[in-house]
Amino acid sequence: MKLIMNADDLGYTPGNTYGIIEAYKKGIVRSTTAMCNEPFIEKAAELVKDCPDLGVGVHLNLTSGRPLTKNRTLQNENGCFFRNGEIKARVFDSGEIYTEWKAQIERFIEVFGCLPTHIDSHHHVHTFTEQLTGIAKQLGREYGLELRNYGQYRFVSSFYQETVSEENLFAILEQYKDEDIEIMCHPGYCDLELYRRSSYSLNRVRELDILTRDSVKQYLKDHGIVSGHYERPEKQK
């Protein structure tokens, strides 16, 4: 069994980001994905320098903060992305989505100084429509990156909200013991910015607690499970 415990939302807020680093240094997280349009992304890149075997991918964003590119269809009257609950009913220009997401990947390369390990998306938007899925797949091919839900790892999203517990984490690992899986997680500290911006805030601290417990690290050791990350391509294709 190969396990990727991927912490979403690196760079979202300071508290959230410091929590992900803590989950790496004291816990089982070895993979994360970065929100490259967020202002804290440069500090996140500095923090990652002290995490040599933390794989970092791109968390393609269409629902939080401001876009990196000029566009007509991706933002509201305040210049911000539309909220998660709004975008399924909207008509987006495919070229603008492609340009924005490519800009986010290029921003990652600029700030982190390397290619990302893989790509996924904030609020899973790349799975919402054929249009969004197709653009994400296209970018994955262009950069040689695996895309969550469509790669070699089965994606498991059931460690979230009311299902966040040590017992449920063990149950997931037992259920998929014969498969290679990626488990989505959201460890973090809840600062004021996160509390104001995200509906999923306080539970991030609970996740951080579970993912850094000695009992969880011992479970992985006892069952021969190594937490890792996606392999970064050597060069852009």
Secondary structure, 3 states (H helix, E strand, C coil): CEEEEEEEEECCCHHHHHHHHHHHHCCCCCEEEECCCCCCHHHHHHHHCCCCCCEEEEEECCCCCCCCCCCCCCECCCCCECCHHHHHHCCCCHHHHHHHHHHHHHHHHHHHCCCCCEEEEHHHHHHCCHHHHHHHHHHHHHHCCEECCCCCCEEECCCCHHHCCHHHHHHHHHHCCCCCEEEEECCCCCCHHHHHHCCCCHHHHHHHHHHCCHHHHHHHHHCCCEEECCCCCCCCC
